[in-house]
Every structure is written in structure tokens, then in C-alpha cells.
Amino acid sequence: MRPLLLTTLLCTTLCATRTAAQKVDTVSNFKVEVNVPKRFYVGSGLDFALLSTSITSRPGESTYLTIPRFTAIVNLGFSFNYDLTEHFGIMTGVGLRNIGFIEKYDDLKVKRRVYALGIPLGIKIGDLRNRNFIFAGGGIDLPFHYKVKSFTSRSKKEKEGEWFGDQTPRIMPFVFIGHSWDPGVTLKLQYYPGNFLNPNYETTDASGYTSKPFTDYKVNLLLLSLGFDIHYGQYKIQQREYLDLKKKREQRKLEM
């Protein structure tokens, strides 16, 4: 009797566990799997359209906004997310960024940019399940390649670059705020309170004369980016249930 009783209890427990992970479709009268939402998941954030400018002041000039700089180069990265609830979560990650600004001297244009490794840390508040939320936080960029390009016309250009140079600070802190819309489209505003250029940077010409070209030079970057956040393993909900949640959400909006 004891082996029979243990076998019966085991079968009952397994059946109950499996039933809790299933949902009965009342239309077709068959069972479908409903996966439990995951709190931790990895994402792949892609910023594919970036508009940047800077709040700049140069010696003898008042503060002004520089010429907008647009780049469609995809900025790659990975995000690590942990949702404490369906309405609040935290995030961090790592990403590659192409950031910079354009300045003008009479008929001369100068483009300065760096490739940097970015590490953000932020929070998310809103409808995380349906990808409709705001996010904000801060982080640091670690520049590793500086490039400057100057030209007076499209036919005459001068450019130079340097790996791990001293033209910019080694650490560039930033703050950001943004919004995410279903199915993962993001719009983000990012600001760098520190100086993009290093005022202590020294250069030496052919005659041996040393100067500091960025003395009393202040540049604060301001970026607006459009991106798409692809999540891996977040809320693997059965499609019918997901669409039902979205329908109820839209219905609540109409009733408000």
C-alpha cells in the first residue's frame, strides 16, 4: 500500500505542476504552454540614428550651440535588465558609440569625434511587459580613438586620428532620459556635463614649439538618438495571451 500511495502522490504532484504551467484555450479546447515571465534578461540595444550638437564656449566668444551632426552608423551594444516588478526595473550594459561635434571657423569646418565604450546604469518605470515605459540614469564613456577632420570644400579635406590619445578625457560621464514604445522603439536624450576636450592637451609643431590648443575651451555634448531594443528571453508569453493583454490595455485607454 505504501508504494502505491507514494506513486499516486507523485503523479498528482506532477499533474498539478503541469496544469499550472498550462492554459486551456476555450475556443479550440486544447492546452497550450504559457511560460513564466523572466525577471532577468539580456537585450541588444541598437542606436541607428544619432543627432548630436554641443554647448560650446571658446576664448573670447560667448556660449553657443554647434552645427548639428547626424550619423546613421549603428551603435552596437548589449543591455542587462532585471525587472523587480512589471512596472519597475533596473538596467546596465555595455556599448560602442560614435560621438562628437562640428564647429566652424569662418569658411572652415572641423569635425571632432571619438569611438568610446559606454557603460550605463539606469531605471525603468512603466508598463515593462508591453515595452511602454520611461527610463533614466547615468554612466560613463571610455574613449579609445580620436579623429579630427577639417575641410573648406568637399574636394579638400585634412584628417588625422590617434588611438588612446590625450585630446579628450579618459572618462566621460553622462546622464540620459528616454522613452520606449512597443515593440521596442526607443528615443533617448543624453547629456555630457564634463568637457569633451582636454584643456591640458599639449601639441608640438615641427619647430619644437609646444602649445595647448584647448585651453579655456569648453564643450558639453548633447545627443538625441533613435534606436531599437531587441530583448532575448523576456516574457516568453504565448502569443494569444500577449495580444489579449494589449487589447485590454487599449480598451482601458479608451475608457479613460
C-alpha positions as CSV (number, residue, x, y, z in Angstrom):
1,M,0.0,0.0,0.0
2,R,2.8,2.4,0.8
3,P,4.5,2.2,-2.7
4,L,1.0,2.6,-4.3
5,L,0.3,5.7,-2.1
6,L,3.7,7.3,-2.9
7,T,3.2,6.7,-6.6
8,T,-0.3,8.2,-6.5
9,L,1.1,11.4,-4.7
10,L,3.9,11.7,-7.2
11,C,1.6,11.5,-10.2
12,T,-0.8,14.0,-8.6
13,T,2.0,16.5,-7.9
14,L,3.4,16.2,-11.5
15,C,-0.1,16.7,-13.0
16,A,-0.8,19.7,-10.8
17,T,2.6,21.3,-11.7
18,R,2.0,20.8,-15.4
19,T,-1.6,22.1,-15.2
20,A,-0.3,25.3,-13.5
21,A,2.0,25.9,-16.5
22,Q,-0.8,25.4,-19.0
23,K,-3.8,27.3,-20.1
24,V,-7.0,26.0,-21.6
25,D,-8.0,27.6,-24.9
26,T,-11.8,27.8,-24.7
27,V,-12.1,28.3,-28.4
28,S,-10.3,25.3,-29.7
29,N,-10.4,23.3,-26.4
30,F,-6.8,22.4,-26.3
31,K,-3.9,23.2,-24.0
32,V,-1.0,25.5,-24.8
33,E,2.1,26.2,-22.9
34,V,2.4,29.6,-21.0
35,N,6.0,30.3,-19.9
36,V,6.7,32.0,-16.6
37,P,8.0,35.6,-17.1
38,K,11.7,36.0,-16.6
39,R,12.9,38.8,-14.4
40,F,16.5,38.9,-15.7
41,Y,17.1,39.1,-19.5
42,V,19.6,40.4,-22.0
43,G,18.9,42.9,-24.7
44,S,20.7,44.2,-27.8
45,G,20.3,48.0,-28.0
46,L,20.8,49.4,-31.5
47,D,21.1,53.2,-31.9
48,F,20.9,53.6,-35.6
49,A,20.1,57.3,-36.0
50,L,22.0,59.9,-33.8
51,L,21.7,63.6,-33.9
52,S,24.3,65.5,-31.8
53,T,25.3,69.0,-31.0
54,S,27.3,70.7,-28.3
55,I,27.1,73.6,-25.9
56,T,30.5,75.3,-26.7
57,S,32.4,78.2,-25.4
58,R,35.8,79.3,-26.9
59,P,38.2,82.0,-25.7
60,G,36.8,85.5,-26.5
61,E,33.4,84.1,-27.6
62,S,30.0,83.6,-25.9
63,T,28.5,80.2,-25.4
64,Y,26.7,78.8,-28.5
65,L,25.3,75.6,-30.0
66,T,27.4,74.0,-32.6
67,I,26.3,72.7,-36.0
68,P,24.1,69.6,-35.7
69,R,25.9,66.4,-36.5
70,F,23.9,63.4,-37.9
71,T,25.2,59.9,-38.1
72,A,23.3,56.8,-39.2
73,I,26.1,54.4,-38.2
74,V,24.7,51.6,-36.0
75,N,26.0,51.9,-32.4
76,L,26.1,48.4,-31.1
77,G,25.6,47.3,-27.5
78,F,24.2,44.8,-25.0
79,S,21.9,45.6,-22.1
80,F,21.4,43.6,-18.9
81,N,17.9,44.0,-17.3
82,Y,16.3,43.0,-14.1
83,D,12.6,43.7,-13.5
84,L,11.7,43.9,-9.9
85,T,8.0,44.2,-10.8
86,E,6.0,44.5,-14.0
87,H,6.3,48.3,-13.6
88,F,9.9,48.9,-12.2
89,G,13.2,47.6,-13.3
90,I,17.0,48.4,-13.4
91,M,19.3,48.1,-16.3
92,T,23.0,48.3,-17.2
93,G,25.1,47.1,-20.1
94,V,28.0,48.0,-22.5
95,G,28.0,49.6,-25.9
96,L,30.1,51.1,-28.7
97,R,29.4,54.7,-29.5
98,N,30.5,57.2,-32.2
99,I,30.1,60.7,-30.6
100,G,31.4,64.1,-31.5
101,F,30.5,67.6,-32.7
102,I,31.1,70.0,-35.6
103,E,32.5,73.5,-35.2
104,K,33.0,76.3,-37.7
105,Y,35.7,78.9,-38.2
106,D,34.7,81.3,-40.9
107,D,34.8,79.1,-44.0
108,L,36.5,76.2,-42.2
109,K,34.5,73.3,-40.7
110,V,36.1,71.0,-38.2
111,K,34.6,67.6,-37.2
112,R,35.8,66.0,-33.9
113,R,34.7,62.6,-32.8
114,V,35.7,59.7,-30.7
115,Y,34.8,56.0,-30.6
116,A,34.0,55.1,-27.0
117,L,33.0,52.2,-24.9
118,G,29.9,53.2,-22.9
119,I,28.6,51.7,-19.6
120,P,25.1,53.0,-18.5
121,L,23.2,52.4,-15.3
122,G,19.5,53.3,-15.1
123,I,16.0,52.6,-14.0
124,K,12.8,51.8,-16.0
125,I,9.3,52.8,-14.9
126,G,6.1,51.9,-16.7
127,D,4.5,49.0,-18.5
128,L,7.6,46.8,-18.8
129,R,5.6,43.8,-20.1
130,N,4.3,45.7,-23.1
131,R,7.5,47.7,-23.7
132,N,5.9,51.1,-22.9
133,F,8.0,52.9,-20.2
134,I,10.3,55.7,-19.4
135,F,14.0,55.2,-18.5
136,A,16.7,57.4,-17.0
137,G,20.1,57.2,-15.4
138,G,23.8,57.9,-16.0
139,G,27.0,56.3,-16.9
140,I,30.5,56.7,-18.3
141,D,32.1,56.6,-21.8
142,L,35.7,55.4,-22.2
143,P,37.1,56.9,-25.4
144,F,39.7,54.9,-27.2
145,H,40.0,56.5,-30.7
146,Y,40.0,60.2,-31.5
147,K,39.6,61.6,-35.0
148,V,39.5,65.2,-36.4
149,K,38.6,66.1,-39.9
150,S,38.7,69.7,-41.3
151,F,37.7,70.9,-44.7
152,T,36.8,74.1,-46.6
153,S,35.2,72.3,-49.5
154,R,34.3,68.7,-50.4
155,S,37.3,68.4,-52.6
156,K,39.9,69.4,-50.0
157,K,40.0,67.6,-46.6
158,E,42.5,67.0,-43.9
159,K,42.1,64.4,-41.2
160,E,44.1,62.7,-38.5
161,G,43.4,60.2,-35.8
162,E,45.0,58.7,-32.7
163,W,44.4,55.6,-30.6
164,F,44.1,56.3,-26.8
165,G,45.2,59.9,-27.3
166,D,45.0,62.8,-24.8
167,Q,42.8,65.1,-26.8
168,T,39.8,64.0,-24.7
169,P,39.4,63.0,-21.1
170,R,39.9,59.3,-20.3
171,I,36.5,59.1,-18.7
172,M,33.4,61.0,-19.9
173,P,30.4,60.8,-17.6
174,F,26.9,61.3,-18.9
175,V,23.2,61.4,-17.9
176,F,20.3,60.3,-20.0
177,I,16.5,60.1,-20.2
178,G,14.3,58.4,-22.7
179,H,11.1,56.5,-23.6
180,S,10.4,53.1,-25.0
181,W,7.4,52.2,-27.2
182,D,6.1,48.7,-28.2
183,P,7.7,46.7,-29.8
184,G,11.0,48.3,-28.5
185,V,11.5,51.6,-30.4
186,T,13.4,54.0,-28.1
187,L,14.1,57.7,-28.1
188,K,16.9,58.9,-25.8
189,L,18.3,62.3,-24.9
190,Q,21.9,62.1,-23.5
191,Y,24.0,64.9,-22.0
192,Y,27.7,65.1,-21.0
193,P,28.3,67.5,-18.1
194,G,32.1,67.2,-18.5
195,N,34.3,68.8,-21.1
196,F,34.6,66.8,-24.3
197,L,38.1,68.2,-25.0
198,N,41.1,68.0,-22.6
199,P,42.3,71.6,-21.8
200,N,45.7,70.2,-20.7
201,Y,46.4,68.5,-24.0
202,E,49.7,69.6,-25.5
203,T,50.9,69.5,-29.1
204,T,54.3,70.3,-30.5
205,D,54.9,71.6,-34.1
206,A,57.9,71.0,-36.4
207,S,59.9,73.8,-34.9
208,G,59.6,72.3,-31.4
209,Y,57.1,74.9,-30.1
210,T,54.6,73.4,-27.6
211,S,51.1,74.8,-27.1
212,K,47.8,73.8,-25.5
213,P,45.1,74.3,-28.3
214,F,42.1,73.5,-26.0
215,T,42.9,75.9,-23.1
216,D,39.8,77.7,-22.0
217,Y,37.8,75.6,-24.4
218,K,34.6,74.0,-23.0
219,V,32.4,71.6,-25.0
220,N,29.4,69.8,-23.5
221,L,27.9,67.2,-25.8
222,L,24.1,66.8,-26.3
223,L,22.8,63.7,-28.1
224,L,19.4,62.6,-29.4
225,S,19.2,59.0,-30.6
226,L,16.6,56.8,-32.2
227,G,17.0,53.1,-31.6
228,F,15.5,49.6,-31.4
229,D,15.9,47.4,-28.3
230,I,15.8,43.7,-29.0
231,H,15.2,41.6,-25.9
232,Y,16.2,37.9,-25.6
233,G,14.1,35.8,-23.3
234,Q,11.9,38.5,-21.8
235,Y,8.4,37.4,-21.1
236,K,8.0,34.4,-23.4
237,I,4.3,34.7,-23.3
238,Q,2.0,32.6,-25.6
239,Q,1.0,34.9,-28.4
240,R,-2.7,34.7,-27.8
241,E,-2.3,35.9,-24.2
242,Y,0.0,38.7,-25.2
243,L,-2.4,40.1,-27.8
244,D,-5.2,39.8,-25.2
245,L,-3.2,41.9,-22.7
246,K,-2.6,44.6,-25.4
247,K,-6.3,44.6,-26.3
248,K,-7.3,45.2,-22.6
249,R,-4.7,47.9,-22.3
250,E,-6.1,49.8,-25.4
251,Q,-9.6,49.3,-24.0
252,R,-8.6,50.9,-20.7
253,K,-7.2,53.9,-22.6
254,L,-10.5,54.4,-24.4
255,E,-12.5,54.2,-21.2
256,M,-10.3,56.9,-19.5
